Amino acid sequence: MTVPSTQWQKSSYCADSSNCLNVAAFPDHTVRIRESAAPHAEVTTTRPQLGLLIAAVKGDTLAPDA
């Protein structure tokens, strides 16, 4: 469900407007992420959890698939 006043932010790494990562902060204190090609499919998380994911990606500390 998208709130009309939501401001989705496009990734600065997006060179193609049809295949981009979008993120938005919602009034319920969640952060939602979606792909522009599938805008109705959203992943909901919190700011601290998103920060941990970003830190893990930047630090290359994610475990490989088993």
SULSULCOR-V113478 format. One record per helix or strand of 2 or more residues. SS is the DSSP state (a for helix, b for strand). FROM is the first residue (numbers start at 1). TO is the last residue. Records with the same first field share a line. If there is no record, write none. Layout:
# SULSULCOR-V113478
SS->FROM-TO + FROM-TO
This chain:
# SULSULCOR-V113478
b->9-10 + 21-25 + 31-35 + 38-45
a->47-58
